[in-house]
Protein backbone atom coordinates (compact mmCIF):
# COMPACT_ATOMS: atom_id res chain seq x y z
CA UNK A 1 0.00 0.00 0.00
CA UNK A 2 2.75 2.46 0.98
CA UNK A 3 4.83 1.56 -2.08
CA UNK A 4 1.94 2.70 -4.28
CA UNK A 5 1.53 5.89 -2.25
CA UNK A 6 -1.91 5.20 -0.77
CA UNK A 7 -2.88 6.17 2.75
CA UNK A 8 -4.73 3.02 3.75
CA UNK A 9 -5.55 -0.53 2.69
CA UNK A 10 -9.19 0.46 2.29
CA UNK A 11 -8.28 3.20 -0.18
CA UNK A 12 -5.95 0.87 -2.09
CA UNK A 13 -8.61 -1.85 -2.41
CA UNK A 14 -10.76 0.55 -4.42
CA UNK A 15 -8.14 0.65 -7.17
CA UNK A 16 -8.40 -1.57 -10.24
CA UNK A 17 -5.39 -3.34 -11.76
CA UNK A 18 -5.97 -1.32 -14.93
CA UNK A 19 -5.44 1.82 -12.84
CA UNK A 20 -2.16 0.51 -11.46
CA UNK A 21 -0.47 -0.72 -14.62
CA UNK A 22 1.20 1.87 -16.83
CA UNK A 23 -0.50 2.18 -20.25
CA UNK A 24 1.99 -0.04 -22.10
CA UNK A 25 1.63 -2.75 -19.43
CA UNK A 26 -2.13 -2.37 -19.12
CA UNK A 27 -2.37 -3.61 -22.71
CA UNK A 28 -0.69 -6.86 -21.62
CA UNK A 29 -3.04 -7.72 -18.74
CA UNK A 30 -5.31 -10.01 -20.78
CA UNK A 31 -2.33 -11.92 -22.21
CA UNK A 32 -0.84 -12.40 -18.74
CA UNK A 33 -4.11 -13.73 -17.35
CA UNK A 34 -4.32 -16.11 -20.31
CA UNK A 35 -0.84 -17.45 -19.49
CA UNK A 36 -1.80 -17.90 -15.83
CA UNK A 37 -4.98 -19.75 -16.81
CA UNK A 38 -3.03 -22.01 -19.18
CA UNK A 39 0.09 -22.72 -17.11
CA UNK A 40 -1.04 -21.98 -13.57
CA UNK A 41 1.51 -19.19 -13.14
CA UNK A 42 3.45 -16.51 -14.96
CA UNK A 43 6.59 -14.49 -14.23
CA UNK A 44 7.05 -11.11 -15.86
CA UNK A 45 8.24 -7.55 -15.42
CA UNK A 46 5.79 -4.69 -15.35
CA UNK A 47 5.50 -1.10 -14.12
CA UNK A 48 2.89 0.33 -11.75
CA UNK A 49 1.66 3.86 -11.22
CA UNK A 50 1.67 5.41 -7.78
CA UNK A 51 -1.19 7.55 -6.55
CA UNK A 52 0.77 10.67 -7.52
CA UNK A 53 1.17 9.42 -11.11
CA UNK A 54 4.84 8.45 -10.91
CA UNK A 55 5.76 4.90 -11.93
CA UNK A 56 8.17 2.20 -10.75
CA UNK A 57 9.24 -1.21 -12.14
CA UNK A 58 8.22 -4.53 -10.63
CA UNK A 59 9.12 -8.18 -11.11
CA UNK A 60 5.99 -10.29 -10.61
CA UNK A 61 5.34 -13.95 -9.93
CA UNK A 62 1.59 -14.55 -10.37
CA UNK A 63 -0.10 -17.87 -9.51
CA UNK A 64 -3.67 -19.12 -9.82
CA UNK A 65 -5.05 -20.03 -6.37
CA UNK A 66 -8.29 -20.98 -4.65
CA UNK A 67 -9.39 -18.01 -2.55
CA UNK A 68 -12.22 -19.09 -0.28
CA UNK A 69 -13.78 -21.20 -3.03
CA UNK A 70 -13.14 -18.70 -5.82
CA UNK A 71 -10.45 -18.71 -8.50
CA UNK A 72 -8.05 -15.85 -7.89
CA UNK A 73 -4.55 -14.76 -8.82
CA UNK A 74 -1.96 -14.23 -6.12
CA UNK A 75 0.83 -11.89 -7.24
CA UNK A 76 4.11 -11.55 -5.39
CA UNK A 77 5.78 -8.41 -6.72
CA UNK A 78 9.29 -7.11 -6.03
CA UNK A 79 10.29 -3.49 -6.53
CA UNK A 80 13.27 -3.68 -8.91
CA UNK A 81 13.86 0.06 -9.20
CA UNK A 82 17.35 -0.09 -7.67
CA UNK A 83 18.30 -3.03 -9.87
CA UNK A 84 17.07 -1.24 -12.99
CA UNK A 85 19.01 1.89 -12.05
CA UNK A 86 22.13 -0.21 -11.49
CA UNK A 87 21.64 -1.98 -14.84
CA UNK A 88 21.19 1.34 -16.63
CA UNK A 89 24.27 2.76 -14.95
CA UNK A 90 26.24 -0.33 -15.97
CA UNK A 91 25.08 -0.06 -19.58
CA UNK A 92 26.00 3.62 -19.66
CA UNK A 93 29.40 2.85 -18.14
CA UNK A 94 30.02 0.00 -20.60
CA UNK A 95 29.03 2.24 -23.52
CA UNK A 96 31.31 4.99 -22.24
CA UNK A 97 34.31 2.67 -21.93
CA UNK A 98 33.55 1.00 -25.24
CA UNK A 99 33.56 4.40 -26.93
CA UNK A 100 36.87 5.18 -25.25
CA UNK A 101 38.27 1.82 -26.34
CA UNK A 102 37.09 2.33 -29.91
CA UNK A 103 38.45 5.85 -30.24
CA UNK A 104 41.60 5.71 -28.11
CA UNK A 105 44.89 6.28 -30.00
CA UNK A 106 46.14 2.98 -28.62
CA UNK A 107 45.79 -0.64 -29.68
CA UNK A 108 42.57 -2.17 -28.36
CA UNK A 109 41.81 -5.88 -28.73
CA UNK A 110 39.57 -8.34 -26.88
CA UNK A 111 39.88 -12.15 -26.97
CA UNK A 112 37.45 -14.79 -25.76
CA UNK A 113 38.69 -17.81 -23.74
CA UNK A 114 39.41 -19.67 -27.01
CA UNK A 115 41.75 -16.83 -28.06
CA UNK A 116 39.36 -15.80 -30.83
CA UNK A 117 39.28 -12.08 -31.60
CA UNK A 118 35.95 -10.60 -30.52
CA UNK A 119 36.87 -6.90 -30.72
CA UNK A 120 39.51 -4.76 -32.45
CA UNK A 121 39.51 -0.98 -32.40
CA UNK A 122 40.18 1.40 -35.26
CA UNK A 123 43.75 2.17 -34.22
CA UNK A 124 44.69 -1.52 -34.24
CA UNK A 125 43.06 -2.13 -37.61
CA UNK A 126 44.84 0.84 -39.18
CA UNK A 127 48.15 -0.22 -37.64
CA UNK A 128 47.92 -3.81 -38.89
CA UNK A 129 46.20 -3.19 -42.23
CA UNK A 130 43.26 -5.54 -41.63
CA UNK A 131 39.51 -4.97 -41.73
CA UNK A 132 37.37 -6.00 -38.76
CA UNK A 133 35.34 -8.53 -40.76
CA UNK A 134 38.57 -10.24 -41.83
CA UNK A 135 39.84 -10.93 -38.32
CA UNK A 136 36.85 -11.20 -35.96
CA UNK A 137 36.41 -14.80 -34.86
CA UNK A 138 39.91 -15.82 -35.95
CA UNK A 139 42.65 -17.16 -33.69
CA UNK A 140 44.78 -14.30 -32.34
CA UNK A 141 47.97 -16.33 -32.11
CA UNK A 142 47.78 -17.85 -35.58
CA UNK A 143 47.14 -14.48 -37.19
CA UNK A 144 49.16 -11.96 -35.20
CA UNK A 145 51.90 -13.65 -33.16
CA UNK A 146 55.22 -14.47 -34.91
CA UNK A 147 55.82 -18.20 -35.14
CA UNK A 148 59.09 -18.14 -33.19
CA UNK A 149 57.39 -16.73 -30.06
CA UNK A 150 53.88 -18.06 -30.62
CA UNK A 151 53.93 -20.96 -28.18
CA UNK A 152 55.52 -18.88 -25.42
CA UNK A 153 52.89 -16.15 -25.72
CA UNK A 154 50.10 -18.74 -26.04
CA UNK A 155 51.30 -20.31 -22.78
CA UNK A 156 50.94 -16.94 -21.05
CA UNK A 157 47.36 -16.68 -22.32
CA UNK A 158 46.60 -20.23 -21.15
CA UNK A 159 47.93 -19.36 -17.68
CA UNK A 160 45.64 -16.32 -17.53
CA UNK A 161 42.68 -18.54 -18.46
CA UNK A 162 43.59 -21.10 -15.78
CA UNK A 163 44.05 -18.45 -13.11
CA UNK A 164 41.04 -16.49 -14.39
CA UNK A 165 43.07 -13.39 -13.64
CA UNK A 166 45.58 -11.31 -15.59
CA UNK A 167 47.18 -9.97 -12.41
CA UNK A 168 50.54 -11.58 -13.08
CA UNK A 169 50.41 -10.52 -16.74
CA UNK A 170 48.67 -7.16 -16.44
CA UNK A 171 51.74 -5.68 -18.14
CA UNK A 172 53.37 -7.72 -20.87
CA UNK A 173 55.45 -7.00 -23.96
CA UNK A 174 55.70 -8.98 -27.17
CA UNK A 175 55.89 -8.59 -30.93
CA UNK A 176 52.92 -8.85 -33.29
CA UNK A 177 52.69 -9.22 -37.05
CA UNK A 178 50.94 -6.73 -39.29
CA UNK A 179 49.41 -7.76 -42.61
CA UNK A 180 52.61 -7.08 -44.56
CA UNK A 181 54.58 -9.41 -42.30
CA UNK A 182 56.36 -6.57 -40.48
CA UNK A 183 56.88 -7.12 -36.77
CA UNK A 184 55.74 -4.45 -34.30
CA UNK A 185 56.75 -4.39 -30.65
CA UNK A 186 53.79 -3.79 -28.32
CA UNK A 187 53.53 -3.22 -24.56
CA UNK A 188 50.21 -4.57 -23.29
CA UNK A 189 47.95 -3.90 -20.33
CA UNK A 190 45.50 -6.78 -19.90
CA UNK A 191 42.21 -6.99 -17.98
CA UNK A 192 40.04 -10.10 -17.52
CA UNK A 193 36.22 -9.75 -17.58
CA UNK A 194 34.11 -12.40 -15.82
CA UNK A 195 30.44 -13.31 -15.63
CA UNK A 196 28.43 -13.67 -12.40
CA UNK A 197 29.72 -17.22 -11.87
CA UNK A 198 33.36 -16.15 -12.13
CA UNK A 199 33.96 -17.66 -15.57
CA UNK A 200 36.14 -15.64 -17.92
CA UNK A 201 34.17 -13.85 -20.64
CA UNK A 202 37.06 -12.15 -22.38
CA UNK A 203 40.45 -10.54 -21.98
CA UNK A 204 40.68 -6.90 -23.01
CA UNK A 205 44.16 -5.86 -24.10
CA UNK A 206 45.31 -2.25 -24.48
CA UNK A 207 48.63 -1.88 -26.23
CA UNK A 208 51.18 0.81 -27.00
CA UNK A 209 53.25 0.41 -30.15
CA UNK A 210 56.88 0.71 -29.03
CA UNK A 211 58.40 -0.11 -32.41
CA UNK A 212 59.62 3.37 -33.35
CA UNK A 213 60.92 4.01 -29.86
CA UNK A 214 62.77 0.69 -29.88
CA UNK A 215 64.30 1.53 -33.25
CA UNK A 216 65.34 4.98 -32.01
CA UNK A 217 66.90 3.47 -28.90
CA UNK A 218 68.77 0.90 -30.97
CA UNK A 219 69.99 3.62 -33.36
CA UNK A 220 71.19 5.65 -30.39
CA UNK A 221 73.07 2.66 -28.96
CA UNK A 222 74.60 1.97 -32.35
CA UNK A 223 75.63 5.59 -32.69
CA UNK A 224 77.19 5.52 -29.21
CA UNK A 225 79.12 2.35 -30.14
Secondary structure as GFF3:
##gff-version 3
##sequence-region A 1 225
A	DSSP	alpha_helix	9	12	.	.	.	ID=ss1
A	DSSP	alpha_helix	17	20	.	.	.	ID=ss2
A	DSSP	alpha_helix	23	26	.	.	.	ID=ss3
A	DSSP	alpha_helix	29	39	.	.	.	ID=ss4
A	DSSP	beta_strand	41	49	.	.	.	ID=ss5
A	DSSP	beta_strand	55	67	.	.	.	ID=ss6
A	DSSP	beta_strand	70	79	.	.	.	ID=ss7
A	DSSP	alpha_helix	81	103	.	.	.	ID=ss8
A	DSSP	beta_strand	107	111	.	.	.	ID=ss9
A	DSSP	beta_strand	117	120	.	.	.	ID=ss10
A	DSSP	alpha_helix	122	128	.	.	.	ID=ss11
A	DSSP	alpha_helix	132	135	.	.	.	ID=ss12
A	DSSP	alpha_helix	140	144	.	.	.	ID=ss13
A	DSSP	alpha_helix	147	163	.	.	.	ID=ss14
A	DSSP	three_ten_helix	167	169	.	.	.	ID=ss15
A	DSSP	beta_strand	171	177	.	.	.	ID=ss16
A	DSSP	beta_strand	183	194	.	.	.	ID=ss17
A	DSSP	beta_strand	200	209	.	.	.	ID=ss18
A	DSSP	alpha_helix	211	224	.	.	.	ID=ss19
###
